[in-house]
Amino acid sequence: MSACATAFCPGHLSGYFRPVYGSDPGRCGSLGAGIVIREGVTTTVRPADAIDITVERRDPVTGAVLEVLTSAPPIEYLLVQMGVTVKVKTECTLPIGAGFGLSAAALLSTATAVNQLFSLFLSPFECGELAHEAEIVHKTGLGDVAACMGGGRDCRKDAGIGAEIDRNYDIPDTLCAVVFGPLPSPRVLGSPDAMERVIRAFPGRCPRDSGDFFRLARKFAIDSGLATTEVLHALTACDEAGIPATMTMLGNGVFACGKKAFKVLSSLGDTFVLHPAETGVRLVEARG
């Protein structure tokens, strides 16, 4: 039986954020609030002579492969920084590039698995630093890695992996999200005009409770100009049904909570049932 290590990292729904820039990736990232979700990324790594990366999205019910990618520059960057050559396989069930924090989850689970496989003796914080740097360098996210180090409804008060984070566990058992298509993070995060609007729209405080989170995030989605036509239509439908909802950041979609959420969102597009996570990244298995 060949040596391998497997780690899992939850995903993350970002409700609102404010970018923080600088020359040191460790101090860059974002402030903001979101929800860590159990639906994330499972990564298995094995020793290899060269870096080999496979990213698979599978049907959550049948397990059938829906999408395969064989290139992931952020993961390759991470592996180079860690000084290893491995065969990497990441698996998820949510759409890639749709605002579920899967890039961060893939990076953090990869770093955790590699650390175990090669006995690098890095702390969870150090694994997070490496994953965060890869995400910042490639503009695939800003604060998701820090959020996914733990669970709950998070509010990041500082930028970087060492940010002070308030975590609350007041989100209902299930959430729903509808996806209208990808919204590439690098395109948005690399746009000075878009980021200027984001900075102006940032609420400037943590939510008081889950209801306040949805109110602040919803206002941010509108004021920042990030909401697409499809998102605006979905938010209106949720308003009419009395459902707390907001836009996935950054993704062309909407997530909501409440008993009516699935019925309303499923009439608009591909809909996914999500669950709040109580914990963050973790090692699943290791074989030597």
Beta strands, then each sheet from edge to edge (+ up, - down):
strand 1: 4-20
strand 2: 29-47
strand 3: 52-58
strand 4: 65-69
strand 5: 86-92
strand 6: 153-156
strand 7: 165-168
strand 8: 175-181
strand 9: 245-247
strand 10: 252-257
strand 11: 270-274
strand 12: 282-287
sheet 1: 4+ 3- 5- 2+ 1- 12+
sheet 2: 4+ 3- 5- 2+ 6- 7+
sheet 3: 9+ 10- 8+ 11-
end
